[in-house]
Amino acid sequence: MARNDNLADEQWRRYQYSRDRSHLEFLEKAERCDAFFVGNQWLDEDLAALNAQKRPALTINKVLATLSTVFGEQIYNRTEVLFRPSAGAPSETAEALSKVWMQISQNNQLPWVRSDVFADGCIRGRGFYDVRMDFADSVFGEIRVSQLNSKNVVIDPDAEEYDPD
């Protein structure tokens, strides 16, 4: 039992370290970016100063219009994934892999998930996929691809390369 307590304590300390070194600043920036996107671009103190002077706070949301154009381009220019044989591999294997990928993409509505992750990346600066095996429908498992809320993903501030462990 002591080993599990040590592991839990170590993980909690690492979470606190990561949260305090970078994640809290990211959350503040993400909230500000979300607000800018929807048109809430004035700080409360600036609005109060304008109200005290009886001046209006005009917002012309160029961010929403610009990003809507970018999102439209991303949708229009979606790519297809095809597998091709290489180094003497049989073409039947590449064809089977392409069909499996199309099945996974269709089951997960991957074009929409990709657009949502892309939008998070454009607005907040970070977008994340969650790819897992799901055994709810089949004992053999199916691949599930979904979007993670980028505000809930705590990135290791000391990481220099990708390591899922």
Residue pairs with C-beta under 8 A, 6 or more apart in sequence:
15 154
17 157
18 154
18 155
18 156
18 157
19 154
21 157
22 155
22 157
23 154
23 155
26 125
26 126
26 151
26 155
27 151
29 124
29 125
30 124
30 125
30 126
30 150
30 151
33 123
33 124
33 125
34 123
34 124
35 41
36 63
37 63
37 64
37 67
37 123
38 64
39 59
39 61
39 64
40 59
41 59
41 61
41 63
42 50
42 57
42 59
46 57
47 57
50 56
50 57
67 119
67 122
67 123
70 122
71 115
71 118
71 119
71 122
74 115
74 118
75 111
75 115
78 111
78 114
81 98
81 101
81 105
82 94
82 98
83 93
83 94
83 95
83 97
83 98
83 101
84 94
85 91
85 93
85 94
104 110
104 142
104 143
104 145
105 111
107 142
107 143
108 143
108 144
108 145
108 146
110 145
113 129
113 145
113 146
113 147
116 127
116 147
117 127
117 128
117 129
117 147
118 127
119 127
120 126
120 127
120 128
120 147
120 150
121 127
124 150
124 151
126 150
126 153
126 155
127 147
127 150
128 147
128 148
128 150
128 153
129 145
129 146
129 147
129 148
130 144
130 145
130 146
130 147
130 148
131 143
131 144
131 145
132 143
132 144
133 141
133 142
133 143
133 144
134 141
134 142
134 143
134 144
135 141
135 142
